[in-house]
């Protein structure tokens, strides 16, 4: 009778774990803003994301950098957006600030006066616009803000440079005045380095293909990919246990009474039903996410 009791209990625990995987859809989706459009402020902390853990070389591929910075934002339940910096701007930052960061997080909503659009600089951009040109901002979608309040796994390639901080109203007003005056750092070398970075970042942006709709769809697909893959791995594991192990045992156990006690027969039946049900539930809940950017529905391994 002991085995008759324990097997359904184990199946129930496994089912609860599977349900948690299926329901813990807390991966956030983001919308990429045009390059150079970002607030000239960040309060969620900044990080240096390297090519690999412990490396001093920054991630040069913007897609890879965005993925790692997104992980840092997902790890902070208060994060509402993140920005990534092109490598061209890092030397200027290291010169002036003593350290360089290529990933910064935002928590609160900033006043409109703090936002910079580097594309408006024209032939004579100010220092704010020069520095912002090298940054790209990703805003967390409203639906993600309302449902995702759990920490996700952070990137091992990003190390902290500046901690998160809270800005007072006095600090905000001072900063808005600084922006209004064109971000005058009173450092000719720094401004010259920013000018070089601005020209390089602008050239890179102009050479990149302009496909905003495709980029946004791809970003949403990539952001949900980790969750979808995890759910389908669970789907495969529980399906294999239910139909590859328990179902055959359920069918043939009466023929082998010496190997499988009679009291375990009902437990095997119940466990098969529970795991099969969980497998179907996972498939139904994740099917809507298996759509690629061209609209095709298919598993990730195809």
Secondary structure, 3 states (H helix, E strand, C coil): CHHHHHHHHHHHHHHHHHHHHHHCCCCCCEEECCCCEEECCCCCCEEEEECCCCCCCECCCHHHHHHHHHHHHHHCCCCCEEEEECHHHHHHHHHHHCCCCCEEEECCCCCHHHEEEHHHHCCCCCHHHHHHCCEEEEEECHHHHHHCCCCCCCCCCEEEEECCCCCCHHHHHHHHHHHHCCCCCCCHHHHHHHHHHHHHHHHHHHHCCCCHHHHHHHHHHHHHHHHHHHHHHHHHHHHHHHHHHHHHHHHHHHHCCCCCCHHHHHHHHHHHHHHHHHHHHHHHHHHHHCECCCCCECCCCC
